[in-house]
Amino acid sequence: MLPTHVLAGMLLAAPLVRVAPELAPVGFAAGFLGGLFPDLDMYTGHRKTFHYPVYYSALAVPATLAALLAPSTVTVAVALFLLGAALHSVADVFGGGLELRPWEGNSDRAVYDHYREEWVAPHRGVRYDGAVEDLAICVALAIPLLLLVNSPLREVVIGTVVVAAVYAVLRRRLAEIAAALIRLLPDALDPYLPERYR
């Protein structure tokens, strides 16, 4: 789920606390945004439009080298953003499939690989977004972050965990609510709905 991705992106910046504490806040913020960015395609080709498991990873290598060789606000921000986006895109492969009810396991699509021009099948290490194990990972990522960050990032971490917990509790109900709402929509809107909602 998105809260897990953004906290994972933030945690990538943890080494900055020791090696370049003045750059840590920008690193945490950039990692958060990088972990968030791929899911901006939620309603426009989800896990395809902004998910690039190969390309984000490839771009993150020179960006990270640039940040190591010439650390600055810009190089650290770019590197952590790309690392967060890459981690998000790759991590989605280990979750459930791209469907309204991923716990049913009917989808063979996890993330689109633009390099190979094919969908990568879900590995289902985390059964679905919002599953108990997803929430456990989210909390596990939050604990070290709470020890590393100060306000206002501390409040961001706490708020993210609260959102994750609420989402995990409501996840299955949300799928039913979405399905019910979709049935109420006029047929003329069908072409505009994401495939997983049909």
ABEGO torsion letter per residue (X at the ends): XAAAAAAAAAAAAAAAAAABAAAAAAAAAAAAAAAAAAAAAAABGBGAAABBAAAAAAAAAAAAAAAAABBBAAAAAAAAAAAAAAAAAAAAAABBBBBABAAAGABABABBBAAAGBBBBBAGABABBGBAAAAAAAAAAAAAAAAABBOAAAAAAAAAAAAAAAAAAAAAAAAAAAAAAAAABBAAAAAABBAAAX
